[in-house]
């Protein structure tokens, strides 16, 4: 909750009154590694996101330690050995949806988000394809993309080469609700 408040405060300081913001406090994020010997999957239901349809701005954040694995030892190694989650606690995407989407009109739209992805303390420019849907006033977004471990200086020991893939598939699913500013003017 602390992080969503920080994201919202930043957005409110940047954006002018009257612009509608959409917030997601429980985006689902899945990491999937398909390697020769085994597949590894981790899930977090704790992604935070803010979307401004007027400008296209999109911020996304997830605490690395919220990812859960089927095997507890994998989760421990993921946090301590690979992601160093006490040193780099969050993965963050700050960008903009390139297409102008009217969120008052129902439909499903193919979108591209261009911005910067920061993982393991390393920031890379990325353009991610996805979809945005509007139905009954609810905005949902989903995307699936690959992240190379080497691009973010995540070292995979040679001995584990057949267990962990060099590129990890990331799947994101977020449902947004309009942000209600409860402060009076």
C-alpha positions as CSV (number, residue, x, y, z in Angstrom):
1,X,0.0,0.0,0.0
2,X,2.9,2.3,0.8
3,X,4.2,2.0,-2.8
4,X,0.9,2.7,-4.5
5,X,0.6,5.9,-2.3
6,X,4.0,7.0,-3.5
7,X,3.2,6.3,-7.1
8,X,-0.1,8.2,-6.8
9,X,1.5,11.2,-5.1
10,X,4.1,11.4,-8.0
11,X,1.3,11.2,-10.5
12,X,-0.9,13.8,-8.7
13,X,2.1,16.2,-8.6
14,X,2.8,15.8,-12.3
15,X,-0.7,15.8,-13.6
16,X,-3.2,18.6,-13.6
17,X,-6.6,18.5,-11.9
18,X,-9.4,17.1,-14.0
19,X,-7.4,14.3,-15.6
20,X,-8.7,10.8,-14.8
21,X,-6.3,8.3,-13.5
22,X,-6.8,4.5,-13.3
23,X,-5.2,2.5,-10.6
24,X,-4.5,-1.3,-10.2
25,X,-3.3,-2.5,-6.8
26,X,-3.2,-6.3,-7.6
27,X,-1.8,-6.9,-11.1
28,X,-0.9,-10.5,-11.7
29,X,2.6,-11.1,-13.0
30,X,3.9,-14.5,-14.0
31,X,7.6,-15.3,-14.7
32,X,8.2,-18.5,-16.8
33,X,11.5,-20.1,-17.6
34,X,11.5,-23.0,-20.0
35,X,14.8,-24.8,-20.0
36,X,16.1,-28.2,-21.1
37,X,15.8,-30.0,-17.8
38,X,12.8,-28.2,-16.1
39,X,10.3,-25.4,-16.4
40,X,10.1,-22.8,-13.6
41,X,7.2,-20.6,-12.8
42,X,6.7,-17.8,-10.3
43,X,3.6,-15.7,-9.7
44,X,3.0,-12.4,-7.9
45,X,-0.5,-11.0,-7.4
46,X,0.9,-7.7,-6.1
47,X,1.8,-5.5,-9.1
48,X,0.9,-1.9,-8.7
49,X,0.1,0.4,-11.7
50,X,-1.2,3.8,-12.5
51,X,-2.5,4.7,-16.0
52,X,-3.4,8.1,-17.3
53,X,-5.5,7.7,-20.5
54,X,-5.3,11.4,-21.3
55,X,-1.5,11.3,-21.7
56,X,-0.9,7.6,-22.2
57,X,1.5,7.5,-19.2
58,X,1.8,4.1,-17.6
59,X,3.8,3.2,-14.4
60,X,4.1,-0.3,-13.1
61,X,5.9,-1.7,-10.1
62,X,6.2,-5.0,-8.3
63,X,8.2,-6.1,-5.3
64,X,10.5,-8.9,-6.3
65,X,10.0,-10.7,-2.9
66,X,6.2,-11.2,-3.7
67,X,6.9,-13.8,-6.4
68,X,6.0,-17.3,-5.2
69,X,7.4,-20.6,-6.6
70,X,6.1,-24.1,-6.3
71,X,9.4,-25.1,-4.5
72,X,10.5,-22.9,-1.6
73,X,14.2,-23.4,-2.3
74,X,13.7,-21.9,-5.8
75,X,12.1,-18.8,-4.2
76,X,15.0,-18.5,-1.8
77,X,17.6,-18.7,-4.6
78,X,15.6,-16.4,-6.8
79,X,15.6,-13.7,-4.1
80,X,19.1,-14.1,-2.7
81,X,21.3,-15.4,-5.5
82,X,19.8,-14.1,-8.7
83,X,17.6,-11.1,-8.1
84,X,19.2,-9.9,-4.9
85,X,15.8,-8.6,-3.7
86,X,17.2,-6.9,-0.6
87,X,19.5,-4.8,-2.7
88,X,17.1,-4.4,-5.7
89,X,13.6,-4.7,-4.1
90,X,11.4,-3.7,-7.1
91,X,11.0,-4.1,-10.8
92,X,9.7,-0.9,-12.4
93,X,8.3,0.1,-15.8
94,X,7.8,3.7,-16.6
95,X,6.5,4.5,-20.0
96,X,3.7,5.6,-22.2
97,X,1.1,3.8,-24.3
98,X,1.7,5.0,-27.8
99,X,-1.9,4.7,-29.1
100,X,-4.5,7.2,-28.0
101,X,-7.3,5.1,-26.4
102,X,-10.7,6.5,-25.5
103,X,-11.5,4.7,-22.3
104,X,-15.2,5.8,-22.6
105,X,-15.7,3.5,-25.6
106,X,-15.9,-0.2,-25.1
107,X,-13.7,-2.4,-27.1
108,X,-10.4,-4.3,-27.2
109,X,-7.3,-2.4,-28.5
110,X,-3.9,-3.6,-29.5
111,X,-1.4,-1.3,-27.8
112,X,2.4,-0.7,-27.5
113,X,4.0,0.7,-24.4
114,X,7.4,2.4,-24.8
115,X,9.5,3.2,-21.8
116,X,12.1,2.0,-19.4
117,X,12.2,-1.3,-17.6
118,X,14.3,-1.4,-14.5
119,X,15.2,-4.9,-13.1
120,X,18.1,-5.8,-10.8
121,X,19.1,-2.2,-10.8
122,X,19.6,-2.1,-14.6
123,X,17.4,0.1,-16.8
124,X,16.7,-0.8,-20.4
125,X,14.6,0.9,-23.0
126,X,11.7,-1.4,-24.0
127,X,8.7,-1.4,-26.3
128,X,6.1,-3.9,-25.1
129,X,3.1,-5.1,-27.1
130,X,-0.2,-5.8,-25.3
131,X,-3.9,-5.3,-25.3
132,X,-6.1,-2.8,-23.5
133,X,-9.8,-3.6,-23.1
134,X,-12.7,-1.5,-21.9
135,X,-15.9,-3.1,-20.7
136,X,-18.6,-1.7,-18.4
137,X,-16.3,1.1,-17.5
138,X,-13.5,-1.3,-16.4
139,X,-10.1,-1.0,-18.0
140,X,-7.9,-4.1,-18.3
141,X,-4.4,-4.5,-19.8
142,X,-2.4,-7.6,-20.6
143,X,0.9,-8.2,-22.1
144,X,3.4,-11.0,-22.6
145,X,7.1,-10.3,-23.4
146,X,10.6,-11.7,-22.9
147,X,13.3,-10.4,-20.7
148,X,16.9,-11.5,-21.2
149,X,18.7,-12.2,-17.9
150,X,22.0,-10.8,-19.3
151,X,20.3,-7.5,-20.2
152,X,19.8,-6.9,-16.5
153,X,23.1,-8.4,-15.3
154,X,21.3,-11.4,-13.7
155,X,24.0,-14.1,-13.7
156,X,23.0,-17.7,-14.2
157,X,25.8,-20.1,-13.1
158,X,27.1,-22.4,-15.8
159,X,26.1,-25.4,-13.7
160,X,22.4,-24.3,-13.9
161,X,22.4,-23.5,-17.6
162,X,20.1,-26.5,-18.3
163,X,17.7,-25.5,-15.5
164,X,17.2,-21.8,-16.0
165,X,16.5,-20.2,-19.4
166,X,18.5,-17.2,-20.6
167,X,15.3,-15.3,-21.4
168,X,12.3,-15.3,-19.0
169,X,8.7,-14.9,-20.3
170,X,6.8,-12.2,-18.4
171,X,3.0,-12.2,-18.4
172,X,1.1,-9.2,-17.0
173,X,-2.6,-8.9,-16.3
174,X,-4.0,-5.8,-14.7
175,X,-7.5,-4.5,-14.0
176,X,-7.8,-0.8,-13.3
177,X,-10.4,1.2,-11.5
178,X,-10.8,5.0,-11.6
179,X,-8.8,6.8,-8.9
180,X,-11.1,8.7,-6.6
181,X,-9.4,11.7,-5.0
182,X,-11.2,12.0,-1.6
183,X,-9.6,15.3,-0.7
184,X,-11.8,18.3,-1.0
185,X,-10.7,21.5,-2.8
